[in-house]
Amino acid sequence: MRLETQFSIFLINRPGVLAEVTTALAKAKVNIRALSLADSGEHGVLRMVTNDPDKTRDVLTEEHDRWTETEVLTMSLDNTPGAFSDAVGRLAAQHVNISYAYATIGETGTGTMAVVKPADMNKAMAALEAMKG
């Protein structure tokens, strides 16, 4: 479990906009570790965790005008049935609300990464501490 920076980029919903952002990051050698794209009609919200928050911030500052950043929890999980359920079950048992979540997808039997935005970060970290190791 790690505390990491997530970037939320607000995109106009038209062809090529997602490609522009991701191409700019690729040119800067920024690796996208996890992402989620949600549509809300005319706009979308691209949420992502990258390998280099400082470079990501620099690219977004130069290339895009509508973005924010926030702290999220990332968890390395086995890509097996019940791994994610166990993690969010621990949060539920401690009455921690999850505002949103998304995950990477790996081959069955390999690792995956889950990203969660809990309402109470400290409480969530304490609830998940037993999953370390």
RADA-V659275 format. One record per backbone hydrogen bond with DSSP energy under -1.0 kcal/mol. NH is the residue of the N-H (numbers start at 0). CO is the residue of the C=O. E is the energy in kcal/mol with one decimal. If there is no record, write none. Layout:
{{NH | CO | E} {NH | CO | E}}
This chain:
{{1 | 73 | -2.6} {3 | 71 | -2.8} {5 | 69 | -3.2} {6 | 47 | -2.8} {7 | 67 | -2.6} {8 | 45 | -3.1} {9 | 65 | -2.6} {10 | 43 | -2.7} {12 | 41 | -3.2} {13 | 11 | -1.7} {16 | 13 | -1.5} {19 | 15 | -2.1} {20 | 16 | -1.8} {21 | 17 | -2.5} {22 | 18 | -2.5} {23 | 19 | -2.0} {24 | 20 | -1.9} {25 | 21 | -2.3} {26 | 22 | -2.6} {27 | 23 | -1.2} {28 | 25 | -1.9} {29 | 24 | -2.6} {32 | 48 | -2.3} {33 | 48 | -1.6} {35 | 46 | -2.4} {37 | 44 | -2.2} {39 | 42 | -3.0} {43 | 10 | -2.7} {44 | 37 | -2.4} {45 | 8 | -2.9} {46 | 35 | -3.3} {47 | 6 | -2.3} {48 | 33 | -2.2} {50 | 30 | -2.0} {55 | 51 | -2.5} {56 | 52 | -2.6} {57 | 53 | -2.1} {58 | 54 | -2.7} {59 | 55 | -2.7} {60 | 56 | -2.3} {61 | 57 | -1.8} {62 | 58 | -3.0} {63 | 59 | -2.3} {67 | 7 | -2.2} {69 | 5 | -2.2} {71 | 3 | -2.5} {72 | 115 | -2.5} {73 | 1 | -2.9} {74 | 113 | -2.5} {76 | 111 | -2.8} {78 | 109 | -1.9} {79 | 77 | -1.8} {82 | 79 | -1.9} {85 | 81 | -2.5} {86 | 82 | -1.6} {87 | 83 | -2.6} {88 | 84 | -2.1} {89 | 85 | -1.8} {90 | 86 | -1.4} {91 | 87 | -2.5} {92 | 88 | -2.4} {94 | 91 | -1.9} {95 | 90 | -2.6} {98 | 116 | -2.8} {101 | 114 | -2.1} {103 | 112 | -2.7} {108 | 78 | -1.5} {109 | 106 | -2.4} {111 | 76 | -2.6} {113 | 74 | -2.6} {114 | 101 | -3.5} {115 | 72 | -2.6} {116 | 99 | -2.4} {118 | 96 | -2.9} {123 | 119 | -2.2} {124 | 120 | -2.5} {125 | 121 | -2.0} {126 | 122 | -2.1} {127 | 123 | -2.0} {130 | 127 | -2.4} {131 | 128 | -1.4}}
